[in-house]
Amino acid sequence: MLVVLGAIDEAGEASLVQIAVRTGLDKKTVSELITKAQLQAGVEISKAGAKYAIIDFGPVLKKKGAHLSLQGALNAL
């Protein structure tokens, strides 16, 4: 989930295809993880046309953690 959020936030706004390319995940998985982030972690994500954008990371997740995950930095821990 964090890697998807990191990809969206890094781009400012991104389509499913752009997120899938950046993360290496398929579009279905990306879509499911976006929904889980909204429902389980309270992340506020907007969708305008085909583009997703993060409005607020919510009370659970941190923006820095999402970016570290996208960079693979959390895999080293």
N, C-alpha and C positions, 0 to 999 in steps of 0.2 A: 504494500500500500504506500509506504513512504517514497519509494522510487517513482511511482506514478505522480504523487503530489509534487515531488521535486522537479519532475520533468515539466509539469504544468506551470509551476511557479517560475522556473528558470526561463521559460519562453514568454511568460506574461499571459499569453493565451495560446492554446494549442488544440489541434484536432486529434481525434482518436488515432489516425494514421501517424501523425507527428509524434504523439506520445509513445505509440507502439515501436516506432523506429528508434526513438531515443532510449527506451527501456529494454528493448529486445523481447517484449511480451506481445502476445497476440491481441487483437482489438477486443475480442470478447472478454479476455481477462482484464484488460485495462478498464473496460466499461464496468465490470463487476467490482473492481477495486475502487473506482470512483464512487459507486453507490455505497459500498461498505464504509468508505471514509465519511460520507455524509451521514449515514445512519448510525454507525457505531462510534465514531469519534467526534461527531458534531462539526465536521469541516463544512464550511459554506462555499459551495462551488456554483458558479453561474455558467449557463450555456447560452451563447448567442449564435444562432445558426449551428455550424459544426464545431465551433470553438469553445473550449472550456477555459475558465479562469478561476483562480482561487480568490475568494473575497476575504475569508477569515479561516485560519487554521483551527479555530475552536479552542475549547478548554483542555484538550488532552494532548494533542501533538504540537511539536515545535517546528517552526520553519527550518531552523538550522539542521535538525535531525533529518528532515526530508532531503535537504541538499547534500548532506553527508552520505545518505543512503544512495543517492543518485551517482555520487562519485565513487561508490564502493568502499568508502572509508569505514563504514560500520561492519563490513565483513572481516576486518582485521582485528576487531575487538574480541 
